[in-house]
């Protein structure tokens, strides 16, 4: 089961207590999800979903408020994969009932059913705004698998609906973005924290906890990877430096002999040849008296300078 379907099943089982919130949720569903199609020259008002619990949810809400209900048809499709589509058809309600529903939802059926016109749907109560946002997501929302990426989007057929939805999100401190894709208007979120906040607003608390757990695990994994990468880089630098130091000491030994070095440099050079894989701090601990890491590094740099001078003389 996809993460989107998990969320929608959770949301469709929520039981709002206030009638105003129930109507606002239904408005969000109908405004975002209803479509007008033509079949044999006749208009058909349809709400199409793959979610069986959502189709039952809409059916019961419409019947509760308008004492009538849409027809429900199941359609098996093999496009991309075998699955079931649920068509809620309002065509047989094309009398006063359907116009009452559309009027309540701020939708006008123009002409003889040629197209739909959307008016503003004003909501004052904060709880009803939550319900409206939930309805919009239930209708056309989707969210990617959070194990892979963070992306949530809701699709609208009209820019007025998209702008309206964005404004209601901003009332809760969420700043969505909008794009146009194939003639539809997409409101989307791409930050993990924004999606968590959105799920909290619409009441998907189980999904929120699951997403938070995934975020924690991903953050820990990323932190471990950063530490490992840092340690690997530091180890690589240490190894490369040690190899360079050994090569320089061998060059001095071959050309001038280590006896040509001052006592303090000869001592550290001998220790480095005997212990090519130890750190500067460990080298310092081997000296008597003990020398700090910076002190060891200072002496080895002097040896590097002597080796560089020998190389430059050989080129002349």
ABEGO torsion letter per residue (X at the ends): XBAAAAAAAAAAABBBABAAAAAAAAAAAAAAABBBBBBGGBBBBBBBBABAAAAAAAAAAAAAAAGBBBBBBBBBBABGBBBBBBBBBAAAAABAAAAAAAAAAGBBBBEAGABBBBBBBBBABAAAAAAAAAAAAAAABBBBBAAABBBBBBBBABAAAAAAAAAAAAAAGBBBBBBBBGGBBBBBBABAAAAAAAAAAAGBAAAAAAAAAAAAAAAAAAAAAAAAAAAAAAAAAAAAAAAAAAAAAAAAAAAAEAAABBAAAAAAAAAAAABAABBAAAAAAABOBBBBAAAAAAAAAAAAAAAAAAAAAAAX
